[in-house]
């Protein structure tokens, strides 16, 4: 264990230090960092009241996509997939 030797005890006694051993503290910085990152993302991607353009769009000349938008396919992709499925079903029932 650190700081439990006789030499450490003598040093503390000479310098008027009261040595207390405690459990290590919990590191909570990760959660605050995530909260701050999410806040900044949504703040930067929200259109400004006067310009009606988000700060990130002014800076990067494009809009950022939130995570939820990435989970849903584009409407054009969905319609293309649907059309292909309809065609496969139609072709399966036609005579060749």
TIRO-2110 file (N, C-alpha, C; in Angstrom, 1 decimal):
// TIRO-2110
0.8, -1.2, 0.0, N, 1, A
0.0, 0.0, 0.0, CA, 1, A
0.9, 1.2, 0.0, C, 1, A
0.4, 2.2, -0.7, N, 2, A
1.2, 3.5, -0.7, CA, 2, A
1.0, 4.3, 0.6, C, 2, A
2.0, 5.0, 0.9, N, 3, A
1.9, 6.0, 2.0, CA, 3, A
1.6, 5.4, 3.4, C, 3, A
2.0, 4.1, 3.6, N, 4, A
1.8, 3.5, 4.9, CA, 4, A
3.1, 3.1, 5.6, C, 4, A
4.2, 3.5, 5.1, N, 5, A
5.5, 3.1, 5.7, CA, 5, A
5.8, 4.0, 6.9, C, 5, A
6.8, 3.5, 7.7, N, 6, A
7.2, 4.3, 8.9, CA, 6, A
7.7, 5.6, 8.5, C, 6, A
8.5, 5.7, 7.4, N, 7, A
9.1, 6.9, 6.9, CA, 7, A
8.0, 8.0, 6.6, C, 7, A
6.9, 7.5, 5.9, N, 8, A
5.8, 8.4, 5.6, CA, 8, A
5.1, 8.9, 6.9, C, 8, A
4.9, 8.0, 7.9, N, 9, A
4.3, 8.4, 9.2, CA, 9, A
5.2, 9.4, 9.9, C, 9, A
6.5, 9.3, 9.9, N, 10, A
7.4, 10.2, 10.5, CA, 10, A
7.3, 11.6, 9.8, C, 10, A
7.3, 11.6, 8.4, N, 11, A
7.2, 12.8, 7.7, CA, 11, A
5.9, 13.5, 8.0, C, 11, A
4.8, 12.8, 8.1, N, 12, A
3.5, 13.5, 8.4, CA, 12, A
3.6, 14.0, 9.9, C, 12, A
4.2, 13.3, 10.8, N, 13, A
4.3, 13.8, 12.2, CA, 13, A
5.1, 15.1, 12.3, C, 13, A
6.3, 15.1, 11.6, N, 14, A
7.2, 16.3, 11.6, CA, 14, A
6.5, 17.5, 11.0, C, 14, A
5.7, 17.3, 10.0, N, 15, A
5.1, 18.4, 9.3, CA, 15, A
3.7, 18.8, 9.7, C, 15, A
3.2, 18.1, 10.7, N, 16, A
1.8, 18.4, 11.2, CA, 16, A
0.7, 18.0, 10.3, C, 16, A
1.0, 16.9, 9.5, N, 17, A
0.0, 16.4, 8.6, CA, 17, A
-0.8, 15.3, 9.2, C, 17, A
-2.1, 15.3, 9.1, N, 18, A
-2.9, 14.2, 9.6, CA, 18, A
-3.2, 13.3, 8.4, C, 18, A
-2.7, 12.1, 8.4, N, 19, A
-2.8, 11.2, 7.3, CA, 19, A
-4.1, 10.4, 7.4, C, 19, A
-5.0, 10.5, 6.4, N, 20, A
-6.2, 9.8, 6.4, CA, 20, A
-6.3, 9.0, 5.1, C, 20, A
-6.6, 7.7, 5.3, N, 21, A
-6.8, 6.8, 4.1, CA, 21, A
-8.3, 6.7, 3.8, C, 21, A
-8.6, 6.9, 2.5, N, 22, A
-10.0, 6.8, 2.0, CA, 22, A
-10.0, 6.0, 0.7, C, 22, A
-11.2, 5.6, 0.4, N, 23, A
-11.4, 4.9, -0.9, CA, 23, A
-11.2, 5.9, -2.1, C, 23, A
-10.7, 5.5, -3.2, N, 24, A
-10.5, 6.4, -4.3, CA, 24, A
-11.9, 6.9, -4.8, C, 24, A
-11.9, 8.2, -5.2, N, 25, A
-13.1, 8.8, -5.7, CA, 25, A
-13.6, 8.3, -7.0, C, 25, A
-14.9, 8.4, -7.3, N, 26, A
-15.4, 8.0, -8.5, CA, 26, A
-15.3, 9.0, -9.6, C, 26, A
-14.9, 8.6, -10.8, N, 27, A
-14.7, 9.5, -11.9, CA, 27, A
-16.0, 9.7, -12.6, C, 27, A
-16.5, 10.9, -12.5, N, 28, A
-17.8, 11.1, -13.2, CA, 28, A
-17.7, 12.0, -14.4, C, 28, A
-16.5, 12.3, -14.9, N, 29, A
-16.3, 13.2, -16.0, CA, 29, A
-16.9, 12.7, -17.3, C, 29, A
-16.9, 11.4, -17.5, N, 30, A
-17.4, 10.8, -18.7, CA, 30, A
-18.9, 11.2, -19.0, C, 30, A
-19.7, 11.1, -18.0, N, 31, A
-21.1, 11.4, -18.2, CA, 31, A
-21.3, 12.9, -18.6, C, 31, A
-20.6, 13.7, -17.9, N, 32, A
-20.8, 15.2, -18.1, CA, 32, A
-20.3, 15.5, -19.5, C, 32, A
-19.2, 14.8, -19.9, N, 33, A
-18.7, 15.0, -21.3, CA, 33, A
-19.7, 14.6, -22.3, C, 33, A
-20.4, 13.5, -22.1, N, 34, A
-21.4, 13.0, -23.1, CA, 34, A
-22.6, 14.0, -23.1, C, 34, A
-23.0, 14.5, -22.0, N, 35, A
-24.2, 15.4, -21.9, CA, 35, A
-23.8, 16.7, -22.6, C, 35, A
-22.6, 17.2, -22.4, N, 36, A
-22.2, 18.4, -23.1, CA, 36, A
-22.1, 18.2, -24.6, C, 36, A
-21.5, 17.1, -25.0, N, 37, A
-21.4, 16.8, -26.4, CA, 37, A
-22.8, 16.8, -27.1, C, 37, A
-23.8, 16.1, -26.5, N, 38, A
-25.1, 16.1, -27.1, CA, 38, A
-25.7, 17.5, -27.1, C, 38, A
-25.6, 18.3, -26.0, N, 39, A
-26.1, 19.6, -26.0, CA, 39, A
-25.5, 20.4, -27.1, C, 39, A
-24.2, 20.4, -27.3, N, 40, A
-23.6, 21.2, -28.3, CA, 40, A
-24.0, 20.7, -29.7, C, 40, A
-24.1, 19.4, -29.9, N, 41, A
-24.6, 18.9, -31.2, CA, 41, A
-26.0, 19.5, -31.6, C, 41, A
-26.9, 19.4, -30.7, N, 42, A
-28.3, 19.9, -31.0, CA, 42, A
-28.3, 21.4, -31.0, C, 42, A
-27.5, 22.1, -30.2, N, 43, A
-27.4, 23.6, -30.3, CA, 43, A
-26.9, 24.0, -31.6, C, 43, A
-25.9, 23.4, -32.1, N, 44, A
-25.2, 23.8, -33.4, CA, 44, A
-26.1, 23.4, -34.6, C, 44, A
-26.9, 22.4, -34.4, N, 45, A
-27.7, 21.9, -35.6, CA, 45, A
-29.1, 22.5, -35.6, C, 45, A
-29.5, 23.3, -34.6, N, 46, A
-30.8, 23.9, -34.5, CA, 46, A
-30.7, 25.3, -35.3, C, 46, A
-31.7, 25.5, -36.2, N, 47, A
-31.7, 26.8, -36.9, CA, 47, A
-31.8, 28.0, -36.0, C, 47, A
-31.1, 29.0, -36.3, N, 48, A
-31.1, 30.2, -35.5, CA, 48, A
-32.3, 31.0, -35.8, C, 48, A
-32.9, 31.8, -34.9, N, 49, A
-34.1, 32.5, -35.0, CA, 49, A
-34.1, 33.5, -36.1, C, 49, A
-33.0, 34.2, -36.2, N, 50, A
-32.9, 35.3, -37.2, CA, 50, A
-32.5, 34.9, -38.6, C, 50, A
-31.6, 33.9, -38.7, N, 51, A
-31.1, 33.5, -40.0, CA, 51, A
-31.9, 32.3, -40.6, C, 51, A
-32.6, 31.6, -39.7, N, 52, A
-33.3, 30.3, -40.1, CA, 52, A
-32.3, 29.3, -40.6, C, 52, A
-31.0, 29.4, -40.3, N, 53, A
-30.0, 28.5, -40.7, CA, 53, A
-29.2, 28.1, -39.5, C, 53, A
-28.9, 26.8, -39.3, N, 54, A
-28.1, 26.4, -38.2, CA, 54, A
-26.7, 26.8, -38.3, C, 54, A
-26.0, 27.0, -37.1, N, 55, A
-24.6, 27.4, -37.2, CA, 55, A
-23.7, 26.4, -37.9, C, 55, A
-24.0, 25.1, -37.8, N, 56, A
-23.2, 24.1, -38.5, CA, 56, A
-23.4, 24.2, -40.0, C, 56, A
-24.6, 24.6, -40.4, N, 57, A
-24.9, 24.7, -41.8, CA, 57, A
-24.1, 25.9, -42.4, C, 57, A
-24.0, 27.0, -41.6, N, 58, A
-23.3, 28.1, -42.1, CA, 58, A
-21.8, 27.8, -42.2, C, 58, A
-21.3, 27.0, -41.2, N, 59, A
-19.9, 26.7, -41.2, CA, 59, A
-19.5, 25.6, -42.2, C, 59, A
-20.3, 24.5, -42.2, N, 60, A
-19.9, 23.3, -43.1, CA, 60, A
-20.6, 23.3, -44.4, C, 60, A
-21.6, 24.2, -44.6, N, 61, A
-22.4, 24.2, -45.8, CA, 61, A
-23.2, 22.9, -46.0, C, 61, A
-23.5, 22.3, -44.9, N, 62, A
-24.4, 21.1, -45.0, CA, 62, A
-25.0, 20.9, -43.6, C, 62, A
-26.1, 20.1, -43.6, N, 63, A
-26.7, 19.8, -42.3, CA, 63, A
-26.2, 18.5, -41.7, C, 63, A
-26.1, 18.5, -40.4, N, 64, A
-25.7, 17.2, -39.7, CA, 64, A
-27.0, 16.4, -39.5, C, 64, A
-26.8, 15.1, -39.4, N, 65, A
-27.9, 14.2, -39.2, CA, 65, A
-27.8, 13.6, -37.8, C, 65, A
-28.9, 13.8, -37.0, N, 66, A
-28.9, 13.2, -35.7, CA, 66, A
-28.9, 11.7, -35.8, C, 66, A
-28.6, 11.0, -34.7, N, 67, A
-28.5, 9.5, -34.7, CA, 67, A
-29.9, 8.9, -35.1, C, 67, A
-31.0, 9.5, -34.6, N, 68, A
-32.3, 8.9, -35.0, CA, 68, A
-32.6, 9.0, -36.4, C, 68, A
-32.1, 10.0, -37.1, N, 69, A
-32.2, 10.1, -38.6, CA, 69, A
-31.5, 9.0, -39.3, C, 69, A
-30.3, 8.6, -38.7, N, 70, A
-29.5, 7.5, -39.3, CA, 70, A
-30.2, 6.2, -39.2, C, 70, A
-31.1, 6.0, -38.2, N, 71, A
-31.7, 4.7, -38.0, CA, 71, A
-32.8, 4.4, -39.1, C, 71, A
-33.4, 5.5, -39.6, N, 72, A
-34.5, 5.3, -40.6, CA, 72, A
-33.9, 5.5, -42.0, C, 72, A
-34.3, 4.6, -42.9, N, 73, A
-33.8, 4.8, -44.3, CA, 73, A
-34.5, 6.0, -45.0, C, 73, A
-33.8, 6.5, -46.0, N, 74, A
-34.5, 7.6, -46.7, CA, 74, A
-35.7, 7.1, -47.4, C, 74, A
-36.6, 8.0, -47.7, N, 75, A
-37.9, 7.6, -48.4, CA, 75, A
-37.6, 7.1, -49.8, C, 75, A
-36.6, 7.6, -50.5, N, 76, A
-36.3, 7.1, -51.8, CA, 76, A
-35.7, 5.7, -51.7, C, 76, A
-34.9, 5.4, -50.7, N, 77, A
-34.4, 4.1, -50.6, CA, 77, A
-35.5, 3.1, -50.3, C, 77, A
-36.4, 3.5, -49.4, N, 78, A
-37.5, 2.6, -49.1, CA, 78, A
-38.4, 2.3, -50.3, C, 78, A
-38.7, 3.4, -51.1, N, 79, A
-39.5, 3.2, -52.3, CA, 79, A
-38.8, 2.3, -53.3, C, 79, A
-37.5, 2.5, -53.5, N, 80, A
-36.8, 1.6, -54.4, CA, 80, A
-36.8, 0.2, -54.0, C, 80, A
-36.7, -0.1, -52.7, N, 81, A
-36.7, -1.4, -52.2, CA, 81, A
-38.1, -2.0, -52.4, C, 81, A
-39.1, -1.2, -52.2, N, 82, A
-40.5, -1.7, -52.3, CA, 82, A
-40.8, -2.0, -53.8, C, 82, A
-40.3, -1.1, -54.7, N, 83, A
-40.6, -1.4, -56.2, CA, 83, A
-39.9, -2.7, -56.6, C, 83, A
-38.7, -2.9, -56.1, N, 84, A
-38.0, -4.2, -56.5, CA, 84, A
-38.8, -5.4, -56.0, C, 84, A
-39.3, -5.3, -54.8, N, 85, A
-40.1, -6.4, -54.2, CA, 85, A
-41.3, -6.7, -55.0, C, 85, A
-42.0, -5.6, -55.4, N, 86, A
-43.2, -5.7, -56.2, CA, 86, A
-42.9, -6.4, -57.6, C, 86, A
-41.8, -5.9, -58.2, N, 87, A
-41.4, -6.5, -59.5, CA, 87, A
-41.1, -8.0, -59.3, C, 87, A
-40.4, -8.4, -58.3, N, 88, A
-40.1, -9.8, -58.1, CA, 88, A
-41.3, -10.6, -57.9, C, 88, A
-42.3, -10.1, -57.1, N, 89, A
-43.5, -10.8, -57.0, CA, 89, A
-44.3, -10.9, -58.3, C, 89, A
-44.3, -9.8, -59.1, N, 90, A
-45.0, -9.8, -60.3, CA, 90, A
-44.4, -10.8, -61.3, C, 90, A
-43.0, -10.8, -61.4, N, 91, A
-42.3, -11.6, -62.3, CA, 91, A
-42.5, -13.1, -61.9, C, 91, A
-42.6, -13.4, -60.7, N, 92, A
-42.8, -14.8, -60.2, CA, 92, A
-44.1, -15.4, -60.7, C, 92, A
-45.1, -14.6, -60.8, N, 93, A
-46.4, -15.1, -61.2, CA, 93, A
-46.7, -14.9, -62.7, C, 93, A
-45.8, -14.4, -63.5, N, 94, A
-46.0, -14.3, -64.9, CA, 94, A
-45.4, -15.5, -65.6, C, 94, A
-46.0, -15.8, -66.8, N, 95, A
-45.4, -16.9, -67.6, CA, 95, A
-44.2, -16.5, -68.4, C, 95, A
-43.3, -17.4, -68.5, N, 96, A
-42.1, -17.0, -69.3, CA, 96, A
-42.1, -17.7, -70.6, C, 96, A
END
